[in-house]
Amino acid sequence: MPEFSPQKPQVKLISYTPAAYDLSIASARTCYSPSVVDPKDVTEGQRTRIGEAIFHAGHHTPFQHATFVFGISGVSRQCVWSFLHSHPFYNSDQTSQRYVVMDQIAVYAPKMDDKAASIYKDAVSKAWSAYSRISELLKEDNFKLMSGIGRIKGQDEKNIRIDSEKKAIENGRYVLPICASTSLYHTISGLVLKRYIRMANACDCPTEAREVVAAMVEEVRKVDPDFISRIGEGIIEETLENKFLHDADLGSSFDIDLGGKNSKLISYDKNAEEIVAESVRIATGCVKSTDEILEEILNPGKNPYLLDTLNNWAHSPVMRALNNVNYVFKKRLSHTADSQDQRHRMTPACRPMLSKVHTLRPDYYTPSIVEKNSEASALYKEIMDMLWDSKNRLIDMDVKAEYACYLLPNAVNVRFIQNGSFLNFLHKWRLRLCFSAQLEIYDASRDEFEQVAAVHPRLAKHIGPPCFNRRFGSDMPCPEGPRWCGITVWKGWPNVKRPF
């Protein structure tokens, strides 16, 4: 059993825009100059006169040119989900619990009294032990499930077992608490850093968020003190979110409304197909029929942009027509699945504050392969009960819900409403309808695709995984190469059942 290892967020500035403050002033001056102003030409008077004036007037685009790349470790997955990845204006690459064995009990541990800290430590340690045991129990189950597919892929037993072990830890990770620490590259503009400073309290884990932001600020201060000291506003102490009190548990009614789905379509543009076609006509002056236009822009056999992995669609005047129609879904995923789903930043959502909506009784997702293994299933349920009980005990001891909720597992259900344009959902669905995508996200994407197909069949006609869209003129259309799932999905989509 590994030792309990409490972590504190560590932040390192890995790369940055030199002279960020001067660059911001120079870009602002360029708006009123016949040529580009060089940052080297910025004077002290301009630093004093221009920077603060444009910042407080709300002219913020000059502060977006500066970029900071941070290496962050020791931060909880809850903080990443609740704060760092809760907005669209960032880029991250993060350690994956799907592929990396969590063999160290590395967690964020908030300050508590000794009795509360002991409950916290004990709960975390038990969850880690269960993670190891469940992962071990599922290795053979996954091997049996994946052997046939592995042989189709030309794998030997060793490689099949490697893949089986990856699947086992992917399923085992659901019992790990969301206080588990992670490491990531996190890139933001100077403007977003200023927003972080202002809004660190407006999330589910404000104490940890303030620690992370303070460390970011100090790293930037070392290389460009002017960018920190000359502009900006302090943290908002009393947030809007604190005005909303938790009055009722709405989870049950939410689930009833889902009607057995993971994601339910609740709003859409009824004449979406005509809107798209008319948008193309106006953009190009063509007089083609709606059927012809939709086929030209949505059929990968006719539109080469759809075959480009670079996702250039937003740069196409014609494909931007797909931005003019929108869909809204009610959705339920586990915390760990949504941590991946939220990376689709152009399909934003109003996600819950667990410190407000956490439940007294366990409320979680269970992977189907865990359900089928009696020993793993029993241990899984035992750990879920234990984590909820520990969380509730801490709250009964007047520990802040912010701190107690760190004990909730990756499996905890999160419910939210999500929206996006067809252009951005199309990109997401193409990736997440792949059989190699996380099963929860695949199932939700499948629900969404089928519901959109029911109301807008011409828009949905060509929606499918990457291999389905790349099937024209290729015997092996999967872009993953040797990492393909082993199933010729493109030959039978959408009438193909995912076996794992």
C-alpha positions in Angstrom: 0.0 0.0 0.0 1.6 3.3 -1.0 1.9 6.1 1.6 -0.6 9.0 1.8 1.1 11.9 0.1 -0.7 15.3 0.4 0.2 17.7 -2.3 0.2 21.5 -2.7 -0.1 23.1 -6.2 3.3 23.7 -7.8 3.5 26.2 -10.7 6.4 26.8 -13.1 6.4 29.3 -15.9 7.8 27.2 -18.7 7.5 29.6 -21.6 6.2 33.2 -22.0 5.9 36.2 -24.3 8.9 38.5 -23.5 8.1 42.1 -22.4 4.4 41.2 -22.2 3.4 44.6 -20.8 5.3 46.6 -23.4 3.9 44.3 -26.1 0.3 45.1 -24.9 1.0 48.9 -25.0 2.6 48.6 -28.4 -0.3 46.7 -29.8 -2.7 49.3 -28.4 -0.7 52.1 -30.0 -0.7 50.3 -33.3 -4.5 51.0 -33.5 -3.6 54.7 -34.0 -0.4 54.3 -36.0 0.1 53.9 -39.7 2.5 51.0 -39.0 3.2 48.3 -36.4 4.7 49.8 -33.2 7.6 47.8 -31.8 7.5 47.0 -28.1 11.0 48.3 -27.9 9.7 51.7 -28.8 7.3 52.0 -25.8 8.3 54.8 -23.4 7.9 55.0 -19.6 5.3 57.7 -20.2 3.2 55.4 -22.4 3.5 52.6 -19.9 2.0 54.8 -17.2 -0.5 56.7 -19.4 -1.9 54.0 -21.7 -1.8 50.6 -19.9 -4.1 51.4 -16.9 -6.4 53.7 -19.0 -7.2 51.1 -21.6 -7.5 48.3 -19.1 -10.0 50.0 -16.9 -11.9 51.3 -20.0 -12.4 47.6 -21.0 -10.2 47.7 -24.1 -8.7 44.3 -23.4 -7.6 42.9 -26.7 -4.0 44.3 -26.3 -3.6 42.1 -23.2 -4.4 38.9 -25.1 -1.3 39.0 -27.3 0.9 38.0 -24.3 0.8 34.3 -23.6 2.0 32.3 -20.6 2.7 28.5 -20.6 2.5 27.0 -17.1 3.6 23.6 -15.9 1.3 22.8 -13.0 1.5 19.8 -10.6 -0.1 18.9 -7.3 -3.4 20.4 -8.3 -6.6 18.4 -7.8 -8.7 17.1 -10.6 -11.6 18.9 -9.0 -9.8 22.2 -9.3 -8.9 21.5 -13.0 -12.6 20.6 -13.7 -14.2 23.4 -11.6 -11.8 26.3 -12.4 -9.0 25.8 -14.9 -11.1 24.1 -17.6 -14.4 25.7 -16.8 -14.0 28.3 -19.6 -13.0 28.1 -23.3 -10.0 30.4 -23.3 -7.1 28.0 -22.5 -5.1 25.1 -23.8 -4.0 22.1 -21.7 -2.3 18.8 -21.9 -2.9 16.7 -18.8 -1.8 13.4 -17.2 -4.5 10.9 -18.1 -5.8 8.5 -15.5 -7.0 6.3 -18.4 -3.4 5.5 -19.4 -1.2 6.2 -16.4 -1.3 3.9 -13.3 -2.0 6.0 -10.2 0.4 4.1 -8.0 1.0 7.0 -5.5 -1.6 8.4 -3.2 -1.0 11.9 -4.4 -3.9 14.2 -3.4 -4.8 17.7 -2.6 -5.4 17.9 1.2 -7.1 21.0 2.5 -6.3 22.2 6.1 -8.6 20.6 8.7 -8.3 19.7 12.3 -6.7 16.4 13.2 -9.9 14.4 13.6 -11.2 15.6 10.2 -7.9 15.1 8.6 -7.8 11.5 9.8 -11.2 10.8 8.3 -10.0 12.4 5.0 -6.8 10.4 4.9 -8.5 7.1 5.8 -11.1 7.6 3.1 -8.5 8.4 0.4 -6.3 5.5 1.4 -9.2 3.0 1.2 -10.3 4.4 -2.2 -6.7 3.9 -3.5 -6.5 0.4 -2.2 -9.9 -0.4 -4.0 -8.6 1.2 -7.2 -5.6 -1.2 -7.2 -7.8 -4.2 -6.4 -10.6 -3.5 -8.9 -8.0 -2.8 -11.6 -6.4 -6.1 -10.9 -9.8 -7.9 -10.9 -10.8 -6.5 -14.3 -7.6 -7.4 -16.2 -8.7 -10.9 -17.0 -12.3 -9.8 -17.8 -10.9 -7.2 -20.3 -8.5 -9.7 -21.7 -11.3 -12.1 -22.5 -13.4 -9.2 -24.0 -10.5 -7.9 -26.1 -8.8 -11.1 -27.3 -11.0 -11.6 -30.4 -10.6 -8.0 -31.4 -6.9 -8.2 -30.7 -6.5 -11.1 -33.1 -8.3 -9.2 -35.8 -5.8 -6.4 -35.3 -2.9 -8.8 -35.5 -1.9 -8.4 -31.9 -0.1 -11.1 -29.9 -1.1 -12.1 -26.4 1.4 -9.7 -24.8 0.0 -6.6 -26.6 -3.6 -7.7 -25.9 -2.7 -7.9 -22.2 -1.2 -4.5 -22.3 -4.4 -3.1 -23.8 -6.5 -5.1 -21.3 -4.5 -3.6 -18.4 -5.1 0.0 -19.8 -8.8 -0.8 -19.9 -8.7 -2.1 -16.4 -7.2 1.0 -14.9 -9.6 3.1 -17.0 -12.5 1.3 -15.2 -10.8 1.2 -11.8 -10.2 5.0 -11.8 -13.8 5.6 -11.1 -13.3 4.9 -7.3 -10.5 7.5 -7.0 -11.6 10.7 -5.2 -11.6 14.0 -7.1 -8.9 15.3 -4.7 -6.4 13.2 -6.7 -3.7 15.4 -7.9 -2.6 15.8 -11.5 0.0 17.4 -13.7 -0.6 19.5 -16.8 0.6 22.1 -19.3 -1.7 25.1 -19.1 -1.5 27.9 -21.5 -3.4 31.2 -21.2 -3.3 34.8 -22.4 -2.4 37.7 -20.1 -6.1 38.7 -20.1 -7.2 35.3 -18.9 -4.6 35.5 -16.1 -6.2 38.8 -15.0 -9.6 37.1 -15.1 -8.3 34.2 -12.9 -7.1 36.7 -10.3 -10.6 38.3 -10.3 -12.7 35.2 -10.4 -10.8 32.6 -8.3 -13.6 32.6 -5.6 -16.3 31.9 -8.2 -15.7 28.1 -8.4 -16.2 25.0 -6.4 -12.8 25.0 -4.7 -11.8 28.7 -4.2 -9.1 28.0 -1.6 -7.1 25.8 -4.0 -7.9 28.1 -7.0 -6.5 31.0 -5.1 -3.3 29.0 -4.3 -2.9 28.1 -8.0 -3.5 31.7 -9.2 -1.2 33.2 -6.6 1.6 30.9 -7.8 0.9 31.8 -11.4 1.0 35.5 -10.6 4.4 35.2 -8.8 5.9 33.3 -11.7 4.9 36.0 -14.1 6.0 38.7 -11.7 9.5 37.3 -11.8 9.8 37.9 -15.6 7.5 40.9 -16.1 6.6 42.8 -12.9 4.9 45.6 -14.9 2.3 43.2 -16.3 1.3 42.2 -12.7 1.6 45.5 -10.9 0.4 48.2 -13.4 -2.9 46.7 -14.4 -5.7 44.6 -13.1 -8.2 44.3 -10.3 -8.3 42.2 -7.1 -10.3 39.2 -6.4 -14.1 39.4 -6.0 -14.7 38.5 -2.4 -18.5 38.2 -2.5 -19.4 36.1 -5.5 -22.8 36.0 -7.3 -22.8 32.2 -6.8 -23.0 32.6 -3.0 -26.4 34.3 -3.3 -27.9 31.0 -4.6 -28.7 28.6 -1.8 -29.3 24.9 -2.2 -33.1 24.4 -1.6 -33.8 21.0 -3.1 -32.3 17.9 -4.6 -33.2 18.1 -8.3 -31.2 15.1 -9.4 -34.1 12.6 -9.4 -36.4 14.9 -11.4 -33.5 15.5 -13.8 -33.0 11.8 -14.3 -36.7 11.1 -14.8 -36.8 13.8 -17.5 -33.8 12.1 -19.2 -36.0 9.1 -19.8 -33.2 6.6 -19.7 -30.9 8.6 -21.9 -27.5 10.0 -21.0 -28.2 13.2 -23.0 -31.6 14.5 -24.0 -32.3 17.1 -26.7 -34.4 19.9 -25.1 -34.1 22.7 -27.7 -33.2 23.2 -31.3 -33.9 25.3 -34.4 -36.8 23.6 -36.0 -36.0 24.8 -39.5 -32.3 24.3 -39.1 -31.8 22.6 -42.5 -33.3 25.5 -44.4 -31.3 28.0 -42.3 -28.0 26.3 -43.2 -29.0 26.2 -46.9 -30.1 29.8 -47.0 -26.9 30.9 -45.2 -24.8 29.2 -48.0 -27.0 30.9 -50.7 -26.4 34.3 -49.2 -22.7 33.7 -48.7 -22.1 32.4 -52.3 -24.9 33.7 -54.4 -25.8 30.1 -55.5 -29.4 29.0 -56.2 -29.1 25.3 -55.5 -31.8 23.4 -53.6 -31.5 22.7 -49.9 -30.8 19.0 -50.6 -28.0 19.9 -53.0 -26.4 22.3 -50.6 -26.5 20.1 -47.6 -25.0 17.2 -49.6 -22.2 19.4 -50.9 -21.1 20.6 -47.5 -21.8 17.5 -45.3 -20.9 14.6 -47.5 -17.2 13.8 -47.0 -17.1 12.3 -50.5 -17.8 15.8 -51.9 -16.3 18.1 -49.2 -12.6 17.6 -48.7 -12.5 19.8 -45.7 -14.3 17.0 -43.8 -11.3 14.7 -44.4 -8.7 17.2 -43.0 -7.7 16.3 -39.5 -6.8 19.9 -38.9 -10.4 20.9 -38.4 -10.4 24.0 -40.7 -14.1 24.4 -40.8 -14.4 27.7 -39.0 -12.1 29.2 -41.7 -14.5 28.2 -44.5 -17.1 30.8 -45.5 -19.5 28.0 -46.6 -19.1 25.7 -43.6 -19.6 28.6 -41.2 -23.3 28.3 -42.2 -23.3 25.4 -39.8 -22.8 27.9 -37.0 -26.2 29.4 -37.5 -28.1 26.5 -36.0 -27.9 25.4 -32.4 -28.8 22.5 -30.1 -29.3 22.3 -26.3 -29.0 19.1 -24.3 -29.7 17.9 -20.8 -26.9 15.6 -19.8 -25.5 13.4 -17.1 -22.0 12.1 -16.9 -19.6 11.0 -14.2 -17.1 13.6 -13.1 -14.2 11.8 -14.8 -16.0 11.5 -18.1 -17.1 15.1 -18.0 -13.6 16.2 -17.3 -12.9 14.9 -20.8 -16.1 16.0 -22.4 -15.6 19.6 -21.2 -12.4 19.8 -23.2 -14.7 20.4 -26.2 -14.6 24.1 -25.4 -16.9 25.2 -28.2 -19.8 23.2 -26.8 -20.0 24.9 -23.4 -22.2 23.9 -20.5 -23.6 25.3 -17.2 -22.0 22.7 -14.9 -22.9 22.1 -11.2 -21.2 23.3 -8.1 -20.7 20.0 -6.2 -20.3 22.0 -2.9 -24.0 23.1 -3.4 -25.7 20.1 -5.0 -23.8 17.1 -3.4 -26.2 14.4 -2.1 -26.4 12.7 1.2 -26.8 9.3 -0.5 -24.4 7.9 -3.0 -25.1 9.1 -6.6 -22.7 7.6 -9.1 -22.0 5.9 -12.4 -20.9 2.2 -12.5 -19.0 0.9 -15.6 -20.8 -2.2 -17.1 -17.7 -4.3 -16.9 -17.6 -3.6 -13.1 -21.2 -4.6 -12.8 -20.5 -8.0 -14.4 -17.7 -8.9 -12.0 -19.3 -9.8 -8.6 -16.2 -9.2 -6.5 -15.4 -5.9 -8.2 -19.0 -4.8 -8.1 -19.3 -5.4 -4.4 -16.0 -3.6 -3.6 -17.0 -0.7 -5.9 -20.3 -0.2 -4.0 -18.6 -0.5 -0.7 -16.1 2.2 -1.6 -18.9 4.5 -2.9 -20.8 4.1 0.3 -17.6 4.8 2.3 -16.7 7.9 0.4 -20.2 9.4 0.8 -20.3 8.5 4.5 -16.9 10.1 5.0 -17.9 13.3 3.1 -21.1 13.5 5.2 -19.2 13.0 8.5 -16.9 15.9 7.6 -19.8 18.1 6.9 -21.5 17.1 10.2 -18.2 18.2 11.9 -18.7 21.7 10.2 -15.9 21.1 7.7 -16.6 23.3 4.7 -18.5 21.5 1.9 -15.8 22.8 -0.4 -13.3 20.6 1.5 -15.5 17.6 2.2 -16.5 17.3 -1.5 -12.9 16.5 -2.4 -13.8 13.0 -1.2 -16.4 12.5 -3.9 -15.3 9.9 -6.4 -14.5 10.2 -10.1 -17.8 8.3 -10.5 -20.0 11.0 -9.0 -22.8 12.0 -11.4 -22.7 15.6 -12.6 -25.8 16.9 -14.3 -25.8 20.0 -16.6 -27.3 21.7 -19.6 -25.0 22.0 -22.7 -25.3 23.9 -25.9 -23.5 24.5 -29.1 -23.7 25.1 -32.8 -24.1 22.3 -35.3 -20.6 23.1 -36.6 -19.0 22.5 -33.2 -21.2 19.5 -32.2 -20.3 17.9 -35.6 -16.6 18.1 -34.7 -17.3 16.6 -31.3 -19.5 13.8 -32.5 -17.1 12.7 -35.2 -14.4 12.2 -32.4 -16.6 10.8 -29.7 -18.6 8.4 -31.8 -15.3 6.5 -32.3 -15.3 3.1 -30.6 -12.1 4.0 -28.9 -13.7 7.0 -27.1 -14.6 6.8 -23.4 -17.7 4.7 -23.3 -19.8 7.2 -21.3 -19.0 10.0 -23.8 -19.7 7.7 -26.7 -23.1 6.7 -25.2 -24.0 10.3 -24.7 -22.8 11.3 -28.2 -24.8 8.4 -29.6 -27.9 9.7 -27.8 -27.4 13.2 -29.3 -26.7 12.0 -32.8 -29.8 9.8 -32.9 -32.1 12.6 -31.6 -30.7 15.1 -34.1 -31.2 12.6 -36.8 -34.8 12.3 -35.8 -35.5 16.0 -36.2 -33.0 17.0 -38.9 -32.2 13.8 -41.0 -30.5 15.7 -43.8 -28.0 17.3 -41.4 -27.3 14.1 -39.6 -27.1 11.9 -42.7 -23.3 11.8 -42.7 -22.6 12.1 -38.9 -20.4 9.2 -37.7 -16.9 8.3 -36.4 -13.7 9.3 -38.3 -13.5 6.0 -40.1 -17.1 6.4 -41.5 -16.3 9.9 -42.8 -12.9 8.7 -44.3 -14.3 5.6 -45.9 -14.1 7.0 -49.5 -11.2 5.5 -51.4 -9.5 3.8 -48.6 -9.3 0.2 -47.4 -8.2 1.3 -43.9 -10.0 4.7 -43.2 -9.3 4.8 -39.5 -6.8 7.6 -38.8 -5.5 5.9 -35.7 -3.4 3.3 -37.7 -2.3 0.4 -35.5 -4.3 1.9 -32.6 -7.6 1.3 -34.4 -10.4 -0.5 -32.5 -10.3 -3.6 -34.5 -13.9 -3.3 -35.9 -14.8 -2.3 -39.4 -17.3 0.3 -38.1 -17.4 2.2 -41.4 -18.9 -0.7 -43.2 -22.1 -0.8 -41.1 -22.5 2.5 -39.4 -24.8 3.4 -37.6 -26.0 -0.2 -37.3 -22.9 -1.4 -35.5 -22.9 -2.3 -31.8 -19.9 -1.4 -29.7 -18.7 -4.5 -27.9 -16.5 -2.8 -25.2 
